[in-house]
């Protein structure tokens, strides 16, 4: 697993992939937060990062599938997946190595946005008049959401040798899990099922963590969804070994 992790990390940072991902993410989020008038937090009048945490999951919906779309699809297309599977490497080692590398890149991409917290902290009146617990709860939520999106992206990458197909499926399924289920739950005909259906939506879990109180139920649920898609990926890759 460590060998796969190092290989993937070196692949990211020895090419333009990692730098393009970081540049696109930070540019998009920076423009939304500090430039565009409809979302500019300087026009909001309050020292918080609500705009950032509301918009970032939607950016990650596109960004993370772009990271993971080549993870397994490229191996299948180039025929190197068979070579990897003949080595003394477990299927889980292969999947987890790629998962940890992709998740690490997503977390490193989020790291510079801590400067936004520092900026808001300094802009508070008085200085430091921000809800730090809420902000760091939301950061934990973003990290766990990123793990789910990476796991989804790896699964869709295992379904096809076409990276574009993997990307489109990754975006669609991630959006469905994050926003689609909650939107469906708001329809009138669900009745008493509306609350449990909305609770399993990722945006509801993320919103709960963003309130500043880290509930183990939210953390366990997000990790469970991550493990589910990793298991689906492992099953798909293991089928190639037979």
HELIX and SHEET records of a PDB file:
HELIX    1   1 UNK A    2  UNK A   14  1                                  13    
HELIX    2   2 UNK A   17  UNK A   34  1                                  18    
HELIX    3   3 UNK A   50  UNK A   68  1                                  19    
HELIX    4   4 UNK A   73  UNK A   78  1                                   6    
HELIX    5   5 UNK A   80  UNK A   86  1                                   7    
HELIX    6   6 UNK A   91  UNK A  111  1                                  21    
HELIX    7   7 UNK A  114  UNK A  123  1                                  10    
HELIX    8   8 UNK A  132  UNK A  159  1                                  28    
HELIX    9   9 UNK A  163  UNK A  175  1                                  13    
HELIX   10  10 UNK A  176  UNK A  180  3                                   5    
HELIX   11  11 UNK A  181  UNK A  185  1                                   5    
HELIX   12  12 UNK A  188  UNK A  190  5                                   3    
HELIX   13  13 UNK A  193  UNK A  199  1                                   7    
HELIX   14  14 UNK A  202  UNK A  209  1                                   8    
HELIX   15  15 UNK A  216  UNK A  241  1                                  26    
END                                                                             
